[in-house]
Amino acid sequence: MVYGELDNLTGGKSEPPTSKCIEEQRRRQLDVVLEIRRLLSEATRRSAEKAA
């Protein structure tokens, strides 16, 4: 991935990744994954309730 590519998506600055920067990116990515999982489980639960 090009240095600025993810930064363009997240509104950050285009600099070579530092360990702190990489850690922040991983944390943001994990937050996104957890939010997607939460929304999927909520949607699954709602559709199961509608089907019942």
Number of C-alpha atoms within 10 A of each C-alpha: 5 9 12 16 12 14 14 11 8 11 9 12 12 13 11 11 12 9 9 9 13 12 12 12 16 12 12 13 12 12 12 12 12 12 12 12 12 12 12 12 12 12 12 12 12 12 11 10 9 8 7 6
